[in-house]
Amino acid sequence: MMKKLLFVTASLVALGAAAPASAADLAARPYTKAPPMMAAIYDWSGFYIGLNGGGATSRNCWDFVGGGSEGCHDATGGTVGGQVGYRWQTGPVVFGVEAQGNWADFKGDNVSLLIPGDRNRTKIDAFGLFTGQIGYAWNNVLLYAKGGAAVTDTKYDILSTAGGALLASANSNTRWGAVVGAGLEYGFAPNWSVGVEYDHMFMDRQTVNFVTPGGVAAGSDSVKQDVDLFTARVNYKFGGPVIAKY
């Protein structure tokens, strides 16, 4: 019995000593390199369409032709509209073109400095912007400047200060000028972005011819107009939103 126990014990010791050697003889597992990480880079290239809304202040100064200054007033109010454009990106630099059209309700008035019985009123009903853009992108954040042409559709009225009756008007007066602006846009989803934008519209001077409600000529004013516009925007971009970069 003792001999059997010694034999079993010796066999277990021999197996224990041989196990490490057998493990050492096994071939090492081959090393496999982990795949490289991919960074998602937002791509601003492509066509986009969107909506905007905000407010503006338009400074309007009236000068009676052949007379003198009738004074100035601010026409303020809200606006809503849309934009469509195209951007292309090279490195962090982004170029673009855009057309924007808005309905507006900017209005204001002042009592004429020349004719105290008259109240001069300006109302901008609509405007459009046609601009080029250049910007710099930090992945999904874009800072840009823009510039180009602007057009406003404006109605001018002369009202009685006594009872508010319409004395004369110049309807649907369209004028062209220039615009410069800047904006900040953030891509919050694969094809969606939101932003804020400021634009200044230089509409210069234009001679406005007034007629009474009965169709009789009532003189002319040279009106200088500028607009400061603040809007919030949301855009949807067509095409792939990101590219993979190792």
C-alpha positions in Angstrom: 0.0 0.0 0.0 2.8 2.4 0.9 4.6 1.6 -2.3 1.4 2.5 -4.3 1.1 5.8 -2.4 4.7 6.7 -3.1 4.3 5.8 -6.8 1.2 8.0 -7.2 2.9 10.9 -5.3 6.1 10.6 -7.5 4.0 10.6 -10.6 2.1 13.8 -9.6 5.4 15.6 -8.9 6.8 14.5 -12.2 3.7 15.8 -14.1 3.9 19.1 -12.2 7.5 19.6 -13.2 6.8 18.7 -16.8 3.8 21.1 -17.2 5.7 24.4 -17.2 8.2 23.0 -19.7 5.4 21.8 -22.0 3.7 25.3 -21.8 7.0 27.0 -22.6 7.3 24.8 -25.7 4.0 26.0 -27.1 4.3 28.5 -30.0 3.6 32.2 -29.0 0.3 33.6 -30.3 0.8 35.9 -33.3 0.4 39.7 -32.5 -2.4 41.4 -34.3 -2.3 45.3 -34.5 -5.6 47.0 -33.6 -7.3 48.8 -36.4 -6.7 52.6 -36.4 -9.3 54.9 -35.0 -11.4 56.9 -37.4 -12.2 60.6 -36.7 -15.5 61.9 -38.0 -14.9 65.2 -39.8 -17.9 67.4 -40.6 -18.1 68.3 -44.3 -19.8 71.6 -45.1 -19.8 70.9 -48.9 -23.1 70.6 -50.7 -26.4 72.2 -51.5 -28.5 73.5 -48.5 -31.9 75.0 -47.9 -33.2 76.6 -44.8 -35.4 79.1 -42.9 -34.6 82.2 -41.0 -36.3 84.7 -38.7 -35.4 87.7 -36.6 -35.6 91.5 -36.6 -34.2 94.6 -38.0 -33.8 98.4 -37.7 -33.9 100.5 -40.9 -32.7 104.1 -40.7 -34.5 106.4 -43.2 -33.7 110.0 -43.8 -36.0 112.1 -46.0 -34.9 115.3 -47.8 -37.5 117.2 -49.7 -36.3 117.8 -53.3 -35.8 121.5 -53.8 -36.3 122.1 -50.1 -34.4 120.7 -47.1 -34.2 117.9 -44.6 -37.5 116.5 -43.3 -35.7 114.5 -40.6 -35.0 110.8 -40.0 -36.7 107.8 -38.3 -36.1 104.2 -37.5 -38.3 101.6 -39.1 -38.2 98.5 -36.9 -39.9 95.1 -36.8 -39.8 91.4 -37.5 -38.9 89.2 -40.5 -39.2 85.6 -41.6 -37.9 84.0 -44.8 -35.8 81.3 -46.4 -32.4 80.8 -48.0 -30.8 78.4 -50.5 -27.2 78.0 -51.3 -24.2 75.9 -52.1 -20.9 75.5 -50.2 -17.6 73.7 -51.0 -14.8 73.1 -48.6 -11.0 72.8 -49.0 -9.3 72.0 -45.8 -10.8 74.2 -43.1 -11.7 77.0 -45.6 -15.3 77.1 -46.8 -16.6 79.0 -49.8 -20.2 79.5 -50.7 -23.0 81.4 -52.6 -26.5 82.1 -51.3 -29.8 83.6 -52.2 -32.2 84.8 -49.4 -35.7 86.1 -49.6 -37.7 87.5 -46.6 -41.1 89.0 -45.8 -40.7 91.9 -43.5 -42.7 94.4 -41.3 -40.2 97.2 -40.6 -42.0 100.5 -40.1 -41.5 103.8 -38.4 -42.3 107.5 -38.8 -41.5 111.1 -37.8 -43.1 114.5 -38.0 -41.6 116.5 -40.9 -39.2 119.2 -39.9 -40.2 121.3 -42.9 -44.0 120.7 -42.9 -45.2 120.2 -39.3 -48.6 119.0 -40.5 -47.0 116.0 -42.3 -46.0 112.7 -40.7 -43.5 110.7 -42.9 -43.8 106.9 -42.7 -41.5 104.2 -44.1 -42.5 100.5 -44.3 -40.3 97.8 -45.7 -42.4 94.8 -46.8 -39.7 92.5 -48.2 -36.0 92.2 -49.0 -33.6 89.9 -50.7 -29.9 89.1 -50.4 -27.6 87.6 -53.0 -24.2 87.0 -51.5 -20.9 85.1 -51.7 -19.4 83.6 -48.5 -16.0 82.7 -47.2 -15.5 81.0 -43.8 -13.3 78.9 -41.6 -14.5 75.6 -40.1 -13.5 74.0 -36.8 -15.0 70.6 -37.6 -18.8 71.2 -37.2 -18.4 74.9 -36.2 -18.3 77.4 -39.1 -17.5 81.2 -38.8 -18.1 83.1 -42.1 -18.3 86.5 -43.7 -20.5 87.4 -46.6 -21.1 90.2 -49.0 -23.0 91.0 -52.2 -26.2 92.7 -53.4 -29.4 93.6 -51.5 -32.8 94.7 -52.6 -35.7 96.1 -50.6 -39.4 96.6 -51.4 -40.5 99.7 -49.5 -43.7 101.7 -49.2 -43.6 105.4 -48.3 -46.6 107.4 -46.9 -47.3 111.0 -45.9 -50.0 111.2 -43.2 -51.7 114.1 -41.6 -50.5 114.7 -38.0 -54.0 116.0 -37.2 -56.1 112.9 -37.9 -53.8 110.4 -39.5 -55.4 110.7 -43.0 -53.3 109.6 -45.9 -52.1 112.6 -47.8 -49.8 111.0 -50.4 -47.9 107.8 -51.0 -45.3 106.0 -53.1 -46.1 102.3 -53.2 -43.9 99.3 -54.1 -40.7 101.3 -54.3 -37.8 98.8 -55.2 -34.3 99.8 -54.6 -30.9 98.0 -54.9 -27.9 98.3 -52.7 -25.1 96.3 -51.1 -24.8 94.1 -48.1 -22.0 92.8 -45.8 -22.4 90.4 -42.9 -21.0 87.7 -40.7 -22.4 84.5 -39.2 -21.7 81.6 -36.9 -23.1 78.2 -37.7 -23.1 74.9 -35.8 -23.7 71.4 -37.3 -25.7 69.6 -34.6 -26.8 66.6 -36.6 -25.5 64.8 -39.7 -27.4 67.1 -42.2 -28.7 69.8 -39.9 -27.2 73.1 -38.7 -28.3 76.2 -36.8 -26.7 79.6 -36.7 -27.0 83.3 -36.1 -26.2 86.1 -38.6 -25.8 89.9 -38.7 -26.1 91.9 -41.9 -25.8 95.6 -42.8 -27.6 96.7 -45.9 -26.3 99.9 -47.6 -29.3 101.1 -49.7 -28.0 104.6 -50.4 -30.3 107.3 -51.7 -33.3 107.2 -54.0 -35.7 109.8 -55.2 -39.3 108.9 -54.3 -42.2 110.5 -56.2 -45.4 111.0 -54.2 -49.0 111.2 -55.4 -52.2 111.9 -53.6 -55.0 109.3 -53.3 -56.6 111.2 -56.2 -53.5 110.6 -58.4 -52.1 114.2 -58.2 -48.3 114.7 -58.0 -47.3 115.8 -54.5 -43.6 116.4 -54.8 -40.5 114.2 -54.3 -38.1 113.2 -51.5 -34.6 111.9 -51.7 -34.6 109.1 -49.1 -31.5 107.5 -47.7 -31.9 104.0 -46.3 -29.7 101.6 -44.3 -30.8 98.3 -42.6 -29.2 96.4 -39.6 -30.5 92.8 -39.7 -30.2 90.1 -37.1 -31.5 86.6 -37.8 -31.4 83.0 -36.5 -31.1 80.3 -39.1 -31.6 76.6 -39.5 -30.3 74.7 -42.6 -30.7 71.2 -44.1 -27.7 70.1 -46.2 -28.1 67.5 -49.0 -25.3 64.9 -49.3 -22.9 63.1 -47.0 -22.4 65.0 -43.7 -19.1 63.5 -42.7 -15.9 62.0 -44.1 -13.7 59.4 -42.3 -10.1 60.5 -41.7 -7.4 58.2 -40.1 
